[in-house]
Amino acid sequence: MRQIGTIANEENAHRFGDYLTTLKIENSIDSASNGWAVWVHDDDELARASAELAKFQANPADSAYDGVAKTAQKVRVQVQRAQERRAKNFYDVRTEWSGVAARAARPVTIGLLLICVVVGLGTRLHPFEENTPLWEHLMFASPRSIESTKEDKNAWLKDLSHGEVWRLVTPIFMHMGVLHIAFNMLWLLDLGSMIEKRKGALIYLLLVLCSAIVANIVQNYWDGPVFAGMSGVVYALFGYCWMKGRFEPQEGIGVSQQTVMLMIVWLFACMSGFLGSIANAAHVTGLIVGMLFGYAPTSWRRAKRKLRQGI
């Protein structure tokens, strides 16, 4: 929100504010030391609103501004009704966890959870010092490659050359302890269900796979190929919901401010080192990937609008 100027007369200031409202430019009129300040809420509308202010100040008695108060009120009522409809449609996954229909509506989320549970049982949720054959088969880089190349962080490329492409993703299904898997699965159910229900399985799977692959590769180069967990994907889901809630709330996807604070505080707590060895690079990378996915449509629309205005 930015101030675009001031108007000396209060009546004129509110009339101009009403006029901007009829143009679908969200604004506020506030008292200022030198008159009445005009604030525009959307940065993309600053140039247009400033041009309109210049026209208004040149001729505030123009007939174009007659009767704008009634029209502006109708616009505000329409906006209020639209917000109420969005609020009714907003999906709160916590109220639907127990419903059979809800479970059927998010099969990808349930499938990911079941894979993690099966892998957890198959690997006994043991740390890497007690590897099982399944664990070795799902690691980002095989023990064979790690041993032959020692600390070489390009060991995974050797496995890829042998066709073991699944290793790019499969570390997200492995966990090291009951608390580790429980924490990730709760967030997966919450955030994943929300995205899958609203955006569909295809976009949801694309987000999961992209965030898993990118986060795993970055984590490998940051701290080596020995890591496991869904946390990078969970942070991607969080980042996606966060951006959607801020820039496209009409889609019914979002997280509360308390959740944002909790996830950011937990991110930095993990970085502190007090919680042990944690794949922090995967967390940060997943968050960035999710935020990019969530903000991309808004960024694209704004770019197209600026191109049209430029033309």
Helices and strands as residue ranges (DSSP letters): E 2-7, H 10-22, E 27-32, E 35-40, G 43-45, H 46-58, G 63-65, H 68-89, G 93-95, H 100-105, H 107-123, G 128-130, H 133-138, H 143-149, H 155-161, G 165-168, G 170-173, H 178-187, I 188-192, H 193-199, H 201-223, H 231-247, G 249-251, H 257-271, H 280-310
